């Protein structure tokens, strides 16, 4: 975090040529039915097995969404590159 910043630190990573970046911001604690909320609650109640299961599920879900969006991008937007 930079000196004088009150919030989260920001890092700018330069995109490679032809690469598109999508930033998704997730509010973990705002939704009491969300996966992130379940992970936080399980970690706070000392259930690391459930917390790890949530973490793996969130990672797999993120990977699948990313793969799907990459396939859609390659199918429909390849001509714009």
N, C-alpha and C positions, 0 to 999 in steps of 0.2 A: 504494500500500500504506500502511496506517495505521501510525503509529509504534508499535513494540513488537510487531507481528505477525510471527510466524515463517513463516507460509504465504502463500498467495495472498490478495490484497486482495479484499474482498467489497463489492459494490455492490448496493444495493437500488433497483430501478426499480419505481415504483408501477404497478400494472395499471390500465388504463382500465376503465370500467364495462362489464361483460359480457365482459371479456377473460380468457382462461385462459392461464396460463403453465406450461410444462413445462420443467424443467431436466434436461438430460441431461449426465452427467459421463462423459467418455471418458478412460481411462488410455492414453495414446499409446504409452508404451514397454513396457508390460507384455506385450503380445501380439506375438511376433515374426512373426506372419503378418498383422498388421493393416495397414490403409492408413496410419494415423498413423505407425507404426513405419517403414514403407517410405519415407514422406516425410522423416522425420528422418534415416534412414540415407543417402538420396540427397543430402540437403543437406550432411551431414557428409563425404561422399565426393566433393563438388564436382561433382554432376550436377544443375545447376539445372533442366534441361529435364525430367528425370524427377520432380524435386520439384514443379515447377509442374503437371505432369500429375496427380500425386497430389492436389495441392491442388484442382484443377478437378474431379476425380472425386469427392472428398470433398464439395465444395460442391454438386455436382449430386445426389449421393446424399442429402445432408441436405435439399435443396430438395424432392426427390421424396417423401421420408418425411414431411416437414412437410405437403406438399400432400395426401398420402394420409390422414394423420391428421386434417387439417382437414375433408376430405370425409366421413370417418367420423363426426366430431363433428357436422357439420351434418346428416348423415342420421339418426343415432341419438339424439343428445342435444340437439336443437334445442328440444324441449319443456321442458327444464329451465332455459332462459334467461329 
